[in-house]
Amino acid sequence: MSLHEFDALIERMQLAFEYAANLGQYTEAAKVLYQMNDQLPDDLQLSLEELENENAVRPFISEYQYKIRSAIIEYRQRLMNF
């Protein structure tokens, strides 16, 4: 995947994440985080815990949204160097 393709995909996913989170649809926002993580190469993917119930969704988002963004930035840097 090229940097341009990756950026376009992640941008759409980021918009979907923000839209869901802003509407209070935290389960949908968490699903988008899983999808974003799946777009990363294996060595950058986070080992995400499974959501067991609704009460775990907001803490999950708080914990992982910035970690996934950091991994995305690292992958973008790799793609720029190719």
N, C-alpha and C positions, 0 to 999 in steps of 0.2 A: 504494500500500500504506500502510495506517495504521501508526502507531507501535506500536500493540498487536499487529497482525499481524506486523510485522517483528520485534518482540521475541520473540514466541512461536516464530517460525521460527528465529531465530538461537539462541535458548535450546536448542531441540531439536538444532540442528547442533553447538552447543558441547558438549552432553552426548555426542553421537556422537563428536566429536573426542576428548574426554577419555577416553571408554571405549576407543576404538581405541588411543590412545597408551598408556594404562595397561596394556593387554594386549600391548603391543609390536607391534601391527599398524600400523606406521608408514606403510605404503603406503595403507592405508584412511584413516588420519588425514590424510594429505596430500590425498586425494580430497575429504575434507570441507572442507579449507581452500579448495580450488578452488571448491567449491559455495558456500561462504560469500562468496567474492570475487565470484561471479556474481550474488549477490543485491544487490550494491551498484550505485548508478548509475554510468554509464560514466566520469564524471569522477573518481570515487573508487576505481574498480577498479585494482588493482595489475597491473602487467605481470608475470605469473608465468612463470618459466622452466619449460620442459618437463623432467620427470624422465627422465633417460636411463638410469639403472640404480638398483638397490637401494641402493647405497652413497651415492647423492645424496639419499635421502629424509630422513634425520635432519637433515642440515645445512639442507635446504629448510624443514623444519618449524621449526627453531630460528630461521631468518632471517625467515620470513614470518608466523608465528602472531601476533606482537605488532604487526606492521604492519597486518595485517588487523583485529585488534581495534581499533587506533587509527582505522582508516577506518570501522569500524562505529560507534564512538562519535561520530565526526564526522557520520555520516549520521543517527544518532539525534537529534543536536542539531538538524539541519535539520528532521527530522520534527516535533520538539517546537515549532518556531517556526511551523509551518503551522497 
